C-alpha cells in the first residue's frame, strides 16, 4: 500500500490525476493540499472537495495551501485552458468564497508524522506550499520517503515563456527551494511528459468503462482541454496530461525508462530567464555531494506503459465509497443537473 500526499492547483490535468489516484488499487491517499496555480486557492480547494464528494471519499483530508508565490506577487490564472472554475465545462454549485477562511495547513504535518518514513509526496501544481512546509518544519518534512513533482523544462523551450514551464514559472523561488533542499526528489519535466497524451479514441474507451459518478467527469474535461490544444496548436493532434506521469512514477509504474541524476537550479532573479530550470548535462557533470544534492530527472517516457496503465486504472470503480450515486443521477451529459445538488461538504 502506497501512502500518497497530493499537492494540486486543481485544474483539468490535476483532476485527471486525482481521479487516477482514487481509482488506483493499493493507494492510500492520505490528503490533498489545494493551492493556487491554474486557478485560485479557494477554487482549487472547492474543486478537490467536490471531486472527493463525487467519489464518496469525503474521508480524505483536504488542506488549504498557498494563495500566491513566495515573492508576494499576484498569481496569473488560466481560465482559457481550465475554465473559469477550473473544471472545464463544469460549474460546482458552491462559491469558492465559502472556503476563503479555511486555515488548516498544520494538518499536513500531522499526516506526515502519522505516516512517518512511509509517505510519498506528489506535487503537480505550483510548489509554494511544499517549499513553505520545508522552510517551516524541515524536521517533520524529513519523514517524507520521496517526493515526485511535475515541472520544469530541460534543454527545450518552456510552455509559458520561451524559457520556463508553468509550474516553475509560477513560483521559481519555491521550485528552487525544492531543488536545493528536498532529498529523494524526482522531477518529471514538461519535455519528458509530452507523450502523455490521450487521444479522442482512448477517452471514448475510458468513458464507456465508467460506472461511477466521478469517472464520468473525465470525458467532458478532456473535450474542454482538447479544444484548447486544437485551437492554440492545431498541429498537435493530442492532449497531454503531464501531471499523470508524476502520479504513476510515485507508484512505481515503470512509465519512465530513463533518468539522469543532476544538480538542478531554477532562475528567479532575471526577468528574461525567470523560471528557467537548469541542470548540468555535460558528459562529465558537476558531482553531487553534501553541498549540492542531485535530483532525479525523468528523460524518456514509455508511452505503451502509460497508455496501458491509464486505460486499466480508469476502468476501475472507486473503492471504499461512503455512498452510492442516487438512483436517477445522470451527471455525465447534463452538467447543470450534475452540479445542481448542494451537499454536506460546504
SULDA-V315695 format. One record per backbone hydrogen bond with DSSP energy under -1.0 kcal/mol. NH is the residue of the N-H (numbers start at 1). CO is the residue of the C=O. Records with the same first field share a line. If there is no record, write none. Layout:
BEGIN
NH=CO / CO
END
This chain:
BEGIN
2=26
4=28
5=120
6=31
7=122
8=33
15=11
16=12
17=13
18=14
19=15
20=16
21=17
22=18
23=19
24=20
28=2
30=4 / 28
32=61
33=6
34=63
35=8
36=66
37=39
44=40
45=41
46=42
47=43
48=44
49=45
50=46
51=47
52=48
53=49
54=50
55=51
56=53
57=52
60=57
63=32
65=34
72=69
78=38
81=78
82=78
83=79
88=82
90=87
98=95
99=96
100=97
102=99
107=104
108=105
110=106
111=107
112=108
113=109
114=110
115=111
116=113
117=143
118=115
120=3
121=146
122=5
123=148
124=7
131=127
132=128
133=129
134=130
135=131
136=132
137=133
141=137
142=138
143=140
144=141
145=119
147=184
148=121
149=186
150=123
151=188
160=164
161=164
169=165
170=166
175=171
176=172
177=173
178=174
179=175
180=176
181=177
182=178
186=147
187=296
188=149
190=152
196=193
198=239
203=199
204=200
205=201
206=202
207=203
208=204
210=207
217=214
218=215
221=217
222=218
223=219
224=220
225=221
226=222
227=223
228=224
229=225
230=226
231=227
232=228
233=229
236=233
238=236
241=196
244=241
245=242
247=243
248=244
249=245
250=246
251=247
252=249
253=248
255=253
257=300
260=297
262=295
265=278
267=276
275=267
276=273
278=265
281=279
289=292
295=262
296=185
297=260
298=187
299=258
300=258
302=255
303=301
306=302
307=303
308=304
309=305
310=306
311=307
312=308
313=309
314=310
316=313
322=56
329=326
334=330
335=333
338=334
339=335
346=343
END
